[in-house]
Amino acid sequence: MRIGDFLREKRLSPGDNARLLISQLGFGDNLLKAVEAQIGESAKMSKSKGNTVDPQEAIERYGADTIRLYILFAGPPQQDFEWTDEGIQGAHRFLHRLWNFVHSVSRTIQGTALSPEVLGSAEGKAKEVRREVHSALADYLRDMEKRFQFNTAIARIMKLLNILSDFKPGDEVEREVLKEGVRILLLMLAPFTPHICEELWQVIGEKGLIVNQRVPEVDTSALEIEQVEVPVQINGKVRSRVIVPVDAREEKVREIVLADERVRKYLNGKGVKRLIYIKNKLINIVTEE
């Protein structure tokens, strides 16, 4: 019988004995990983096996915010997870990136007022960013208040940081959109990492403590979509994409499609036998032979 099969049959793992032996001999984790790769999985963390982890060492090295974020992001609260240094370092890198980002935009957004009228007038890229901010907030509130899925709530915050990092505001409207996004991001993250969020709350010029702030509300008007990008097929092959008003009438869509340069190129003078429009999803053109 192979060693790996024997261990599985006896419900043992390399962690039961090899972990203790290798650590006592001072060979380090690399040898243990090599052993585990050959003969089976590492032991599940258990008091009876003496392989539990004291988080205090990690807290002293990375900070309580990092460890709390790592634990809550590792998976749903009802599931077990494997404690890894790589996961802790990933959480630490995210908070480091957040810190650098907020400091980099602090001068841009400090002193910027937030006016519902100005925010509602956002156009173009600023409007898209604002939609992403409030879409993230809506998902976050659902995960936190109804599903209790903290890991997916954190994942949505991480995605929002990427979106805000790529947004380079120019005029006053765009600066307000960025400040609103940063405020909401910090308010969403504060329950998980209160210390860094409290510090960054002051960095962007906000008054009072973030812990005393109300949960932000979703602006449903920001979620409304006025235009949609629709693929255009010509004889069954996608040849272009056009922007059309949401729920536009077929006559309007036909006008926009036939004015598109790429569509005209692929039509190459052929007449349109039939145009099929699946509202907000697809346009299919069948040409005349």
C-alpha positions as CSV (number, residue, x, y, z in Angstrom):
1,M,0.0,0.0,0.0
2,R,1.3,3.5,-0.9
3,I,1.9,5.9,2.0
4,G,-0.7,8.3,0.7
5,D,-3.4,5.6,0.5
6,F,-2.5,4.4,4.0
7,L,-2.8,7.9,5.4
8,R,-6.2,8.5,3.8
9,E,-7.5,5.1,5.0
10,K,-6.4,5.9,8.6
11,R,-7.8,9.4,8.2
12,L,-4.4,10.8,8.8
13,S,-2.4,13.4,6.9
14,P,1.2,14.5,6.7
15,G,0.3,17.3,9.1
16,D,-0.3,14.9,11.9
17,N,3.3,13.8,12.2
18,A,5.4,15.2,9.4
19,R,4.7,18.8,10.3
20,L,5.9,18.3,13.8
21,L,9.0,16.3,12.7
22,I,10.0,18.8,10.0
23,S,9.5,21.8,12.2
24,Q,11.5,20.3,15.0
25,L,14.4,19.5,12.6
26,G,14.3,23.1,11.4
27,F,13.8,22.3,7.7
28,G,11.1,24.9,7.1
29,D,7.9,24.9,5.2
30,N,9.3,24.1,1.7
31,L,10.1,20.6,2.7
32,L,6.7,20.1,4.3
33,K,5.0,21.4,1.1
34,A,7.0,18.9,-0.9
35,V,6.0,16.0,1.4
36,E,2.3,17.1,1.2
37,A,2.5,17.3,-2.6
38,Q,3.7,13.7,-2.7
39,I,1.5,11.9,-0.1
40,G,-1.6,13.9,0.6
41,E,-3.2,17.0,2.0
42,S,-2.0,19.0,4.9
43,A,-3.8,18.6,8.2
44,K,-6.9,20.6,9.0
45,M,-6.4,23.1,11.7
46,S,-7.5,21.5,14.9
47,K,-6.7,21.9,18.7
48,S,-6.4,18.1,19.0
49,K,-3.7,18.0,16.4
50,G,-1.8,21.0,17.9
51,N,-1.6,22.8,14.6
52,T,-3.7,25.9,15.4
53,V,-2.4,29.4,14.5
54,D,-2.1,32.2,17.0
55,P,-3.2,35.3,15.0
56,Q,-1.4,37.6,17.4
57,E,1.9,37.2,15.6
58,A,0.3,38.1,12.3
59,I,-1.5,41.1,13.9
60,E,1.8,42.4,15.2
61,R,3.3,42.1,11.8
62,Y,0.5,43.2,9.5
63,G,-2.0,45.0,11.8
64,A,-5.5,44.0,13.0
65,D,-7.2,45.5,10.0
66,T,-5.3,43.2,7.6
67,I,-6.1,40.1,9.6
68,R,-9.7,40.9,10.0
69,L,-10.1,41.6,6.3
70,Y,-8.3,38.4,5.4
71,I,-10.5,36.2,7.7
72,L,-13.8,37.8,6.4
73,F,-12.7,37.7,2.8
74,A,-11.5,34.1,2.8
75,G,-14.9,32.7,2.4
76,P,-18.5,32.6,3.6
77,P,-18.8,32.6,7.4
78,Q,-20.3,29.1,7.6
79,Q,-17.3,27.5,5.8
80,D,-13.9,26.6,7.0
81,F,-10.8,28.1,5.3
82,E,-7.1,27.4,5.2
83,W,-4.9,29.9,6.9
84,T,-2.1,31.0,4.5
85,D,0.6,33.7,4.6
86,E,-0.2,34.4,0.9
87,G,-3.8,35.3,1.7
88,I,-2.7,37.6,4.5
89,Q,-0.2,39.3,2.3
90,G,-2.9,39.8,-0.4
91,A,-5.2,41.6,2.1
92,H,-2.2,43.7,3.2
93,R,-1.4,44.7,-0.4
94,F,-5.0,45.7,-0.9
95,L,-5.0,48.0,2.1
96,H,-1.6,49.4,1.1
97,R,-3.0,50.2,-2.4
98,L,-6.1,51.8,-0.8
99,W,-3.9,54.0,1.4
100,N,-1.7,55.2,-1.5
101,F,-4.8,55.8,-3.7
102,V,-6.7,57.9,-1.1
103,H,-3.6,60.0,-0.3
104,S,-2.9,60.5,-4.1
105,V,-6.4,62.0,-4.6
106,S,-6.8,63.8,-1.3
107,R,-5.8,67.2,-2.6
108,T,-8.1,66.8,-5.5
109,I,-11.2,66.1,-3.5
110,Q,-10.6,68.0,-0.2
111,G,-12.9,70.9,0.1
112,T,-15.1,69.6,-2.8
113,A,-18.8,70.0,-1.9
114,L,-21.2,67.2,-2.7
115,S,-24.4,68.6,-4.4
116,P,-27.1,66.2,-5.6
117,E,-27.8,68.6,-8.5
118,V,-24.2,68.6,-9.6
119,L,-23.8,64.8,-9.2
120,G,-27.0,64.2,-11.1
121,S,-25.7,66.2,-14.0
122,A,-22.7,63.9,-14.6
123,E,-22.2,62.8,-18.1
124,G,-19.9,60.4,-20.0
125,K,-17.3,58.6,-18.0
126,A,-18.3,60.4,-14.8
127,K,-21.8,59.1,-15.1
128,E,-20.5,55.5,-15.7
129,V,-18.3,55.7,-12.6
130,R,-21.2,57.0,-10.5
131,R,-23.4,54.2,-11.7
132,E,-20.6,51.7,-10.7
133,V,-20.4,53.3,-7.3
134,H,-24.1,53.0,-6.5
135,S,-24.3,49.6,-8.1
136,A,-21.5,48.5,-5.8
137,L,-23.3,50.0,-2.8
138,A,-26.5,48.2,-3.7
139,D,-24.7,44.9,-3.9
140,Y,-22.9,45.6,-0.7
141,L,-26.1,46.4,1.3
142,R,-27.7,43.2,0.0
143,D,-24.8,41.1,0.9
144,M,-24.4,42.6,4.4
145,E,-28.0,43.0,5.4
146,K,-29.8,40.1,3.7
147,R,-27.3,37.4,2.8
148,F,-24.5,38.0,5.4
149,Q,-21.9,37.2,2.8
150,F,-19.1,39.4,3.9
151,N,-16.6,37.9,1.4
152,T,-18.6,39.0,-1.6
153,A,-19.2,42.4,0.0
154,I,-15.5,42.9,0.3
155,A,-14.9,41.6,-3.3
156,R,-17.3,44.3,-4.5
157,I,-15.3,47.0,-2.6
158,M,-12.1,45.7,-4.2
159,K,-13.6,46.0,-7.6
160,L,-14.8,49.5,-6.9
161,L,-11.3,50.6,-5.9
162,N,-10.0,49.5,-9.3
163,I,-12.7,51.6,-11.0
164,L,-12.0,54.7,-8.9
165,S,-8.2,54.3,-9.4
166,D,-8.7,54.4,-13.2
167,F,-10.9,57.5,-13.1
168,K,-9.0,60.8,-13.7
169,P,-11.3,63.7,-12.9
170,G,-11.1,67.0,-14.8
171,D,-13.9,69.4,-14.1
172,E,-15.8,70.1,-10.9
173,V,-18.5,67.6,-11.6
174,E,-16.0,64.8,-12.0
175,R,-14.2,65.8,-8.8
176,E,-17.5,65.5,-7.0
177,V,-18.2,62.1,-8.5
178,L,-14.7,60.9,-7.3
179,K,-15.2,62.3,-3.8
180,E,-18.6,60.6,-3.5
181,G,-17.1,57.4,-4.7
182,V,-14.2,57.5,-2.2
183,R,-16.5,58.4,0.7
184,I,-18.9,55.5,-0.1
185,L,-15.9,53.1,-0.5
186,L,-14.5,54.0,2.9
187,L,-18.0,53.8,4.6
188,M,-18.5,50.4,3.1
189,L,-15.0,49.1,4.2
190,A,-15.1,50.7,7.7
191,P,-16.9,47.8,9.4
192,F,-14.2,45.4,8.2
193,T,-11.1,47.6,8.6
194,P,-12.1,50.5,11.0
195,H,-8.6,51.7,11.9
196,I,-7.3,52.5,8.4
197,C,-10.7,53.8,7.2
198,E,-10.9,56.2,10.2
199,E,-7.5,57.6,9.3
200,L,-8.3,58.0,5.6
201,W,-11.6,59.6,6.5
202,Q,-9.6,62.4,8.0
203,V,-7.2,62.5,5.1
204,I,-10.0,63.4,2.6
205,G,-11.1,66.2,4.9
206,E,-14.3,64.7,6.5
207,K,-15.4,65.9,9.9
208,G,-16.2,63.7,12.8
209,L,-15.5,60.0,13.2
210,I,-16.4,57.5,10.4
211,V,-17.8,55.1,13.0
212,N,-20.5,57.7,13.7
213,Q,-21.6,58.1,10.1
214,R,-24.8,56.7,8.8
215,V,-24.9,53.9,6.2
216,P,-24.9,55.5,2.8
217,E,-28.1,55.3,0.7
218,V,-28.2,54.2,-2.9
219,D,-29.2,56.9,-5.4
220,T,-31.5,54.9,-7.6
221,S,-31.4,57.6,-10.3
222,A,-27.7,56.9,-10.7
223,L,-28.5,53.3,-11.6
224,E,-30.7,54.2,-14.6
225,I,-29.2,53.4,-17.9
226,E,-30.0,55.7,-20.8
227,Q,-27.9,54.1,-23.5
228,V,-26.7,50.6,-24.2
229,E,-24.1,49.1,-26.5
230,V,-25.6,46.5,-28.8
231,P,-23.7,44.1,-31.1
232,V,-24.5,44.2,-34.8
233,Q,-24.5,41.0,-36.8
234,I,-24.4,40.9,-40.6
235,N,-25.5,37.6,-42.0
236,G,-24.9,36.0,-38.6
237,K,-21.4,37.4,-37.9
238,V,-20.7,40.2,-35.5
239,R,-19.3,43.1,-37.5
240,S,-19.8,46.1,-35.2
241,R,-21.3,47.5,-32.0
242,V,-23.4,50.6,-31.8
243,I,-24.7,52.7,-28.9
244,V,-28.5,53.1,-28.9
245,P,-31.0,54.6,-26.5
246,V,-32.5,52.1,-24.1
247,D,-35.8,50.7,-25.3
248,A,-35.4,52.6,-28.6
249,R,-37.9,52.0,-31.4
250,E,-36.7,49.9,-34.3
251,E,-36.9,52.8,-36.7
252,K,-34.4,54.8,-34.6
253,V,-32.1,51.8,-34.2
254,R,-32.1,51.2,-38.0
255,E,-31.1,54.8,-38.6
256,I,-28.2,54.5,-36.1
257,V,-27.0,51.1,-37.5
258,L,-27.0,52.1,-41.2
259,A,-25.0,55.3,-40.4
260,D,-22.3,53.2,-38.7
261,E,-19.1,53.2,-40.8
262,R,-18.2,49.6,-40.0
263,V,-21.7,48.4,-40.9
264,R,-21.6,50.3,-44.2
265,K,-18.2,48.8,-45.0
266,Y,-19.4,45.2,-44.5
267,L,-22.6,45.9,-46.4
268,N,-20.5,47.0,-49.3
269,G,-23.4,48.4,-51.2
270,K,-25.7,45.4,-50.6
271,G,-29.3,46.2,-49.7
272,V,-30.8,45.2,-46.4
273,K,-33.3,42.4,-46.9
274,R,-34.3,42.3,-43.2
275,L,-33.2,43.9,-39.9
276,I,-34.0,42.1,-36.7
277,Y,-33.8,44.0,-33.5
278,I,-33.9,42.2,-30.1
279,K,-34.4,45.2,-27.8
280,N,-31.3,46.3,-26.0
281,K,-29.5,43.0,-26.8
282,L,-28.8,42.3,-30.5
283,I,-29.2,43.7,-34.1
284,N,-29.1,41.2,-37.0
285,I,-29.0,42.3,-40.6
286,V,-29.7,40.0,-43.4
287,T,-28.4,41.3,-46.8
288,E,-29.9,40.9,-50.2
289,E,-28.0,38.5,-52.5
